[in-house]
Amino acid sequence: MSDPQAAYPEAYYAPGWDQQPRPGTDGVSVAALVTGLLALGPVALVLGLLGLYRTAKRGTRGRGLALTGVVLGVLATIGWTVLVVVLVVTLVQTRPLPADVSEPRSAHVSQLVVGNCLASLPADGTVDSVDVVPCAQDHEARVSSEYDFDEDAVWPGQDGADARVARACVLTEEEQSVGATIVTWAPTKDGWDSGDRTGLCLVRAP
């Protein structure tokens, strides 16, 4: 009589069955990387920090993704901050002044409007910033009028631009009687290329 166990092969041991499954990748860490690549600075930074905490606490994968998200988040946040600062400064420098300021202040020449009074006139040449004061205070000159070039006009050259603005600037009889003189400011070539099409007429006190 045959042995009944001989009809069955010997069993095999598979050690892999006893191994623990590999931990999954943390979803927040993945999101940190994605938002970092999309330059969503603060979002990527917060998700990256959260991802680092979750991977350390839970033992899940994705620490490298979270760390990359943090780095990209910091860089993007710095970039966005610089951009916002530049935009704010540009806005402040280009916003027109009131016709008569309430207190002395420094202003970019592109902010000047008719009625503004200047404490002093800068030397001949390119004008960038000026000191504006209330007209009730002592001042050397006042913006009396503006000359607007056509938006589609071709650059006439510096001499041509100066001449066009000068022809548009006139003194009143009263200003002539007290010996006032006209000072004209025309756009420069760089300003023209940036869209500046406004010349200024200033009355200089005797």
C-alpha positions, 0 to 999 in steps of 0.5 A: 500500500502506497504512502498517501503523502507521497502523492503530494509534492512538498510545500514551498516557503515564500518569504515575500508573503511575510513582508510588510507592503511598501508605504505609499507616496504622500499626496500632499507632498505630490501637491507641493511639487505640482504647485511649486512647478506652477509657481504658486509660491505660498501654496507650495511652501505650506504644502511642502512643510505639511508634506515634510511633517506627514512623511516624517510622522507616517513614514510615507514616501514623498519627503523629497517631493515635499522638500522640492516643493518647499524650495520652489515655494520659497523661490516663487514667493520671493519672485512674487514679492519682488514683482509686487514691490516693483508694481507698487513703486511704479504705480506710486511714481506714475499716479498724477499729483493733485493740482496743489499738493498739501505738503512738500514732496518729491515726485517723478516728472511724469506725475506733474499736472497743471497747477503744480508748483516746483520749489526749484528747477533742475539744471538743463538736461534730462529731468527725472524727479522734482521737488513739488511744494504747495503753491502758497509757499515760495516756489520757482516755477509753476506748471501752466499747461500741457502739450499732448502729442498724437498717440500715433505720432512719429518721434520728431527728434529731440529738437523737434519735440522741444520746438513743438512744446515751445510753440504751444507755451505762451505767457499771459499778459499779467505774467509778461508784465511781471517779467515771468519766463517760459520753461518747456519740458518735452519727452525724451527719446527713451520716454517717447519709446515708453509711451510718454506723449506729454510736454509741459509748459512751466512759468518761471517767476522773475 
